[in-house]
Amino acid sequence: MPALAVKQQIIAAITSILVVLLTGCASAPSWPTQPASDQALDITKGHVLSDVPFFPQERYQCGPAALAMMLNTQGRDAKVESLVHKVYLPGREGTLQVELVAAARSYNLLVYPLKTQLSDVLTEVAAGNPVLVMQNLGFDWWPQWHFAVVIGFDPALDVVILHTDTRRANQQPLRAFMNTWQRADQWAVVMLPPDHLPATAEPVPFLTAANDLEVTGRLSAADAAYRTAASAWPAQPAAWLGRGNIAYQQERWQDAVEHYQQTVSRFPSMASGWNNLAYALSETSCQSAANKAMDCAARLDDERFDDNLKANDGVHRPADQCPELHCPVD
Amino acid sequence: MKKMRSYLRQVSIVMAILMTMTTLWSSSAVAGVVGTGEVLTEQRADLDRESLINMLEKQEVKEVLVSMGVDQAQVEDRIQSLTPGELASFKQQLAEAPAGEGVVGVIVLFLLVFIITDMLCATNVFPFINCIR
């Protein structure tokens, strides 16, 4: 009898310690009512993306499973087993965020990192985009890292709906979701085709993600992303210059000239635009126009560019076949 | 540390925008086409040195991946889609960054603790426990 009493006391003590420790988490999180962008999306009522395929995870392998759901949603035929070879680290018995991002890029998807707030996740889901999230299911001092895919939510039921571990469309109370997501620094990304603008997209992070495609050699995906950015935010010089740079890397010289001309006509004081135009013009045998563009770049920024373009030894096209340039400084 | 890093990243993005808007580049002369990334991020002074470091990084990262049980044939593929920036921090991440795995091997000692915290919606370790709202 006394042994049992001692046991009960211990349990009571543990429980009361826990209650004290957990009072910090006790306040119920609230549902945002304003979507993260000015789109006409309603996040006050529930949404479920029922067409997101579900793949149950094997032991330790939530990363490949979650990635497979994200890729197959966008029509990329990727099996969990093949993704294990791309993202799973046997030595860590897990998957790193950066490898999920890199693997999605290798499928020509643009990986857009969301702002660390619930309204952004809900806005993307409301717009039809599943969201890959990281969670820490345990505590900071004993972490249980986990990847899952948010496919829906319902403020009326107070739940976030996820494809997670071996559970399809698991309904997690908002409080449980927020506690576990916040402990993983609210990491959340969408993975979309580059011609598809995320609902919460902002120029600099989107263009940075597009540039990540460019530097990893996904040139046509990057080109599509720059095109998307140029039509969404025409005032962003990087979108226009980027298209020119891709044409240049693909040795489509005439296209490069046209894109750079667009760039300098929209942003006449952008020295790097004039510089790049000079190089593209030189490749199209328009040497005098190229010299003029280089001269303009040097006038705009004489510390960075000098007025010294390597002459193209090949044929020189007649001037009437080359563009006429108007430098903003004389 | 991770918070600090994400904070620094935000600061650097803001700095990049500011630089783009105000100075429009001031550094030593370069020959060649200006990359899109330079328009987006702070201009990096010595790209040559960076690409050299990059090569070394790649070799080291490959070795670490192999030591972690990644198939030799897959190693090249896996680092190919990393940007230079990601590659630079990759080695450290291999050792330290959280690796999502799902729940495994809960120590018996913690069983009771996590059952209770799961019921309080603070954690979500056991799939079979639904928390009480």
Interface residues (C-beta under 8 A of the other chain):
Chain A: I11 I14 T15 L18 L22 C25 Q57 R59 Y60 Q61 C62 G63 A66 H85 K86 V87 L89 P90 G91 R92 E93 G94 T95 L96 Q97 V98 E99 V101 A102 A103 R105 S106 M134 Q135 N136 L137 G138 F139 W142 P143 Q144 W145 H146 F147 D158 D165 T166 R167 Q172 P173 R175 A176 N179 T180 A184 D185 V204 P205 L207 T208 N211 D212 E214 V215 T216 G217 Y226 P237 A238 L241 G242 N245 Y248 S269 M270 A271 S272 N275 N276 Y279 A280 L300 D301 E303 R304 F305 D306 K310
Chain B: K2 K3 S6 I13 A16 I17 T20 L24 W25 S26 S27 S28 A29 V30 A31 G32 V33 V34 G35 T36 G37 E38 V39 L40 T41 L65 S67 M68 G69 V70 D71 Q74 D77 R78 I79 Q80 S81 L82 T83 P84 E86 S89 F90 Q93 L94 A97 P98 A99 G100 E101 G102 V103 V104 F110 L112 V113 F114 I116 T117 L120 C121 A122 T123 N124 V125 P127 C131 R133
